[in-house]
Amino acid sequence: MQHVKHKTDCRLCGSTSLDHVLPIRASAIGDAFVTADRLNEKQDLYPLDCYLCLDCGHLQNLDVVDPDILFRDYTYRTSVSLGLVEHFKRYAQTAVSGLGIPQGSLVAEMGSNDGSLLKAFKNEGMRVQGIDPARDIAATATAEGIPTIPDFFTSALAARIKADQGEAKLFCANNVFAHIDNMSNVVKGIRLLLADDGAFVFEVSYIVDMIDNMVFDTIYHEHVSHHALIPLETFLNRHDMTLFHVERTGTKGGSIRAFAQPKSTGKRPRSAELSTLIAEEERRGVTKPQIYRDWFVAIEDCKRRVLAYLDEAIAAGKLVAAYGASTTTTTLLYHFELEGRVKFIVDDNQLKHGRFSPGAHIPVLPSSELATRKPDIVVILAWIYADPILKRNQAYLDAGGRFLVPLPEPRIVEASGTAAI
């Protein structure tokens, strides 16, 4: 298939001992919503199958879509995500004080997007440098005072930044460490740029939370890795880096903020929180196949219940719509086989209005259309945000509308109350 390569070895340790534990249905590129003039273009479906390395325990997608396709014309802006700007402001304050970073130090961020986090660090008195391959977003961030290199981060780029600006006391990667195929080169670059007493802080979706909260829809083509601490620590150690602390955060359905330092020169002690989480991963067997097989059974059970409910409603002539036009919702739409069942999608993001969903080309409309078109059932594909969506659309419920929340447990929400399905 064009634009995709299939790896045969583990991204972290190079082992070829890989087990196909999550057969997620193929989908179109998650955020490739198209305009009306592109409806005649065929959008390929790419595999989303996940494999577990039986040697180091890392869960990963082996089918890698060309990153130029995924990231060069990226449309997602950090600042539009509910609560993320406020989250980053707190992040910067706690990182500067907690890690003791002196005023005027260099803070670099890979995948810096619109500069929301680096703005917060700049306000804390830091010099900042963003790196992001999305050319338009990088140009806008630079124009707004956050210098951003429009490229992918590599060890060669790290050497260039170090030569120009000196070492970084802090290197950040938020919800981007999962995007990288060539992990070894990137971590080599981070170590090269980092001061001997510096810290590398990264946020990723946490596989334990993904399982416990049923967040399988963060498996999409941009995310080629799904992280646990045990395989990460083994990998970082090979590049003279080591974890020293971890915090759990509520973003993206459950994430970790992990802190690493140079293994040979870092002086920060290993935290009790890190030791506790690693012990919990060992107890639950996150590096073994069984936990993923059980998770897939639970995912399929939710899918079966959602489809049984919808198919009965459609047979009775009911109109079904959906709520949420984002990368994760594309995974859910395809894996739950909703493409042929949903007539239109509504979303609060104006950038998506008038576009059509990836591959299936379902029209995306403003959420105000619920009042006009009066669908009988609206499937909340953006189910992590179900509570604010339900609050914002009380009028639709009061008018007799019905929301279906597919995960973590399928339920129907009506004006009269909530019921499991």
LINBELNOR-V567367 format. One record per residue. PSI is psi in radians with two decimals (999 if undefined). NEAR is the number of other ideal C-beta (glycine too) atoms within 8 Angstrom. D_CENTER is the distance of its C-alpha to the mean C-alpha in whole Angstrom. Layout:
psi = {PSI PSI}
near = {NEAR NEAR}
d_center = {D_CENTER D_CENTER}
//
This chain:
psi = {2.44 2.55 0.19 2.42 2.51 2.05 2.71 0.12 2.77 2.38 -0.48 -0.73 -0.15 0.00 2.58 0.17 1.61 2.40 2.20 1.56 -0.40 1.68 1.24 2.42 2.52 2.63 2.91 2.90 2.21 -0.64 0.25 1.05 2.28 2.73 2.89 -0.58 -0.08 0.22 -0.38 -0.13 2.30 2.31 2.04 2.65 2.34 2.57 2.56 0.23 2.44 2.44 2.49 2.26 2.14 -0.12 -0.92 -0.21 0.32 2.30 2.29 2.75 2.31 -0.22 1.93 2.02 2.45 2.07 -0.43 -0.64 -0.68 -0.69 -0.32 -0.64 0.66 2.39 -0.32 2.29 2.22 -0.75 -0.28 -0.18 2.31 2.10 -0.11 -0.61 -0.79 -0.70 -0.76 -0.58 -0.82 -0.70 -0.88 -0.78 -0.80 -0.59 -0.79 -0.82 -0.78 -0.61 -0.05 0.86 2.12 2.64 2.50 0.01 2.73 2.22 2.10 2.56 2.27 2.33 0.77 -0.15 -2.26 0.18 0.23 -0.78 -0.76 -0.52 -0.75 -0.69 -0.64 -0.70 -0.35 0.11 0.37 2.67 2.47 2.63 2.08 2.67 2.09 2.26 -0.22 1.82 -0.81 -0.77 -0.73 -0.73 -0.72 -0.78 -0.77 -0.76 -0.49 0.26 0.13 1.67 2.18 2.16 2.13 1.25 2.99 2.50 2.28 2.99 -0.57 -0.72 -0.65 -0.76 -0.67 -0.77 -0.74 -0.73 -0.65 -0.68 -0.06 -3.05 2.69 2.34 -0.40 2.33 2.22 2.59 1.84 2.10 0.67 -0.36 -0.40 -0.23 -0.20 2.19 -0.87 1.22 -0.67 -0.78 -0.69 -0.82 -0.58 -0.75 -0.71 -0.79 -0.68 -0.75 -0.47 2.39 2.72 -0.50 0.33 3.07 2.53 2.08 2.22 2.55 2.33 2.69 2.44 2.20 -0.59 -0.75 -0.67 -0.76 -0.90 -0.58 0.09 0.56 1.11 -0.27 0.00 0.05 1.80 3.08 -0.48 -0.51 1.70 -0.16 2.57 1.96 2.43 2.80 -0.64 -0.95 -0.58 -0.77 -0.76 -0.76 -0.85 -0.68 -0.61 -0.25 0.52 0.68 2.67 2.53 2.50 -0.24 2.73 2.51 2.52 2.45 2.78 -0.07 2.64 0.53 0.19 1.87 2.98 2.52 1.96 2.54 2.21 2.79 2.87 2.27 -0.68 -0.40 -0.25 2.43 -0.03 2.36 2.71 2.30 2.74 -0.62 -0.70 -0.83 -0.70 -0.80 -0.68 -0.71 -0.67 -0.67 -0.72 -0.75 -0.68 -0.18 0.73 -0.21 0.14 2.69 -0.52 -0.71 -0.55 -0.63 -0.74 -0.70 -0.76 -0.66 -0.73 -0.70 -0.82 -0.55 -0.75 -0.78 -0.80 -0.76 -0.72 -0.80 -0.65 -0.75 -0.85 -0.73 -0.61 -0.72 -0.76 -0.69 -0.49 0.15 0.24 2.57 2.22 2.25 3.13 2.80 2.08 2.04 1.48 -3.12 -0.79 -0.61 -0.45 -0.76 -0.82 -0.75 -0.79 -0.80 -0.61 0.10 0.82 -0.11 -0.74 -0.02 -0.43 2.25 -0.57 2.83 2.44 2.67 2.69 -0.22 1.97 -0.48 -0.40 -0.28 2.38 -0.03 3.11 2.52 2.65 2.22 -1.03 -0.34 0.79 2.29 2.47 2.18 2.85 2.67 -0.30 -0.34 -0.26 -0.67 -0.59 -0.84 -0.32 0.99 2.62 -0.65 2.36 2.03 2.11 1.64 -0.60 1.02 -0.37 -0.52 0.44 -0.75 -0.93 -0.57 -0.76 -0.76 -0.76 -0.36 0.61 -0.60 -0.67 -0.73 -0.77 -0.47 0.14 0.12 2.91 2.21 2.45 2.06 1.94 -0.42 2.79 -0.33 2.15 2.28 2.71 2.32 2.15 3.03 -0.56 -0.19 -2.93 2.45 2.44 2.66 999}
near = {5 4 8 11 5 8 9 6 8 14 10 14 11 6 11 7 8 13 8 8 11 12 6 10 8 7 17 13 13 15 12 9 11 11 7 6 4 7 8 3 6 3 10 9 8 14 8 15 11 14 12 15 16 9 8 13 13 17 14 14 14 10 12 12 11 8 11 7 9 12 12 9 7 11 7 9 9 12 8 7 7 5 7 11 9 7 10 13 10 8 11 13 10 8 12 11 7 6 11 5 10 6 5 6 11 13 16 14 15 13 12 14 13 11 14 12 14 15 11 13 14 11 8 9 6 14 8 14 15 16 15 14 12 12 9 7 13 14 10 9 16 11 6 9 7 13 7 15 11 9 7 8 10 10 10 7 13 14 10 8 14 12 5 5 7 5 9 16 13 17 15 12 12 10 11 10 11 13 11 10 8 7 11 7 9 13 12 11 15 13 11 10 12 13 7 7 8 13 13 14 14 12 13 12 16 12 11 12 13 14 10 7 9 11 13 12 11 13 12 13 12 11 12 12 15 13 14 15 14 13 15 13 11 11 14 13 10 5 10 7 13 11 13 12 11 13 7 11 10 5 10 9 11 14 15 13 12 13 13 12 15 12 10 5 8 12 5 8 4 7 9 5 9 13 9 8 12 11 8 9 13 8 6 8 8 11 11 8 9 7 11 13 9 8 11 11 8 9 11 8 8 14 11 8 10 14 11 9 12 14 9 8 11 10 6 6 4 8 9 15 15 16 15 14 11 12 10 14 15 17 17 14 16 16 14 10 10 13 10 5 10 12 7 13 16 13 14 5 9 5 6 9 10 5 10 11 14 13 13 10 8 13 8 15 11 9 11 6 10 14 9 6 10 9 12 9 13 15 15 16 14 12 11 8 10 11 6 8 13 12 7 8 13 8 7 11 14 7 8 6 13 11 18 16 11 12 11 5 7 12 10 11 11 11 5 3 5 7 7 6 10}
d_center = {24 24 21 20 21 21 21 24 23 20 18 19 23 24 25 26 26 23 23 21 20 17 19 16 18 17 16 16 14 11 12 15 17 21 24 27 29 26 27 29 27 25 22 21 19 17 17 14 16 15 18 19 21 24 25 22 20 17 15 13 14 17 17 16 16 17 15 18 17 13 13 17 17 14 14 11 13 12 15 14 12 14 15 13 16 18 16 16 20 20 18 20 23 23 22 25 27 26 26 29 28 31 31 31 29 26 22 20 17 15 12 14 13 16 17 17 16 19 21 21 22 25 26 27 29 27 27 24 22 19 18 16 17 16 20 20 18 19 23 22 21 24 26 25 26 23 24 21 22 21 20 18 18 21 24 26 24 24 28 28 27 29 32 31 30 31 29 25 26 22 19 16 12 9 6 8 10 8 8 12 15 18 17 20 21 18 19 23 22 21 24 26 25 25 28 30 29 26 22 19 16 13 10 7 6 10 12 15 13 11 14 16 14 14 10 11 9 5 8 8 10 8 7 10 10 9 11 14 17 20 19 17 21 23 21 21 25 26 25 27 24 23 21 23 21 18 17 15 13 13 10 7 9 10 9 12 13 16 19 20 24 26 28 31 32 29 31 29 29 27 26 27 23 22 25 25 21 22 25 23 21 24 26 23 23 19 21 23 22 24 21 19 22 22 19 19 22 21 18 21 24 21 21 25 26 24 26 29 29 28 30 33 32 32 35 37 36 33 31 27 24 21 19 15 15 11 9 8 12 13 12 14 16 17 17 19 21 21 22 26 26 24 26 24 21 21 19 19 18 21 19 19 22 24 22 21 19 17 20 22 23 23 24 22 24 24 24 27 28 28 31 33 32 32 30 31 27 24 21 18 15 13 15 13 15 18 20 20 20 23 25 24 26 29 31 30 30 34 35 34 31 28 25 23 20 19 17 17 21 22 24 26 27 30 32 34 31 29 29 28 28}
//
